[in-house]
Amino acid sequence: MMAGRWFAVSGALVGGFVGFLMRPSVPLLGQLPFSDVITRGTNLQGLDAMLLRNVAQQSFNGILAGVIAGAVVGYVIHLLSKKS
């Protein structure tokens, strides 16, 4: 059972990293920093909050989806490797 967890955790880490790299960018600014993404834009102030909070939330959702998908793929790889 420990090997299954290891595959799932490894997949989640890889999926989260890929989700972070694939986050959307903002014109003229590029991709938002990790601190803005992980807080879903709650630490943004003033005009930045109005313009960038939605992008920060989308970025966070993308990272979360990557973590979940990576964990599932990692566990499926574990199950397939056990059958061999």
C-alpha positions, -999 to 999 in steps of 0.1 A, spaced: 0 0 0 29 24 7 41 21 -29 6 32 -41 8 63 -19 43 71 -31 32 69 -68 1 91 -60 21 117 -41 48 118 -68 22 122 -94 5 150 -75 38 168 -71 45 165 -108 10 175 -117 11 205 -95 44 216 -110 30 212 -145 -1 231 -135 20 259 -122 41 261 -153 10 261 -175 -8 289 -156 -23 317 -177 -3 349 -182 -15 385 -181 -8 408 -211 22 432 -203 28 415 -170 33 378 -177 25 350 -153 15 360 -117 40 351 -89 34 320 -68 24 340 -38 -4 357 -56 -16 324 -72 -15 303 -40 -36 329 -21 -60 331 -50 -53 368 -53 -65 378 -18 -32 397 -11 -36 419 -42 -46 455 -35 -64 483 -54 -64 481 -92 -44 449 -92 -71 432 -72 -98 442 -97 -77 432 -127 -57 402 -116 -77 384 -89 -97 364 -115 -64 353 -132 -50 343 -98 -81 322 -91 -79 305 -125 -42 298 -120 -49 283 -86 -77 261 -101 -53 249 -128 -27 239 -102 -53 221 -82 -65 203 -112 -29 193 -120 -24 180 -85 -56 159 -87 -49 146 -122 -13 138 -113 -23 118 -82 -48 98 -102 -23 91 -130 3 82 -105 -19 57 -87 -31 42 -121 6 37 -130 11 19 -97 -19 -4 -104 -7 -11 -139 28 -18 -127 15 -43 -101 -2 -64 -128 29 -68 -148 
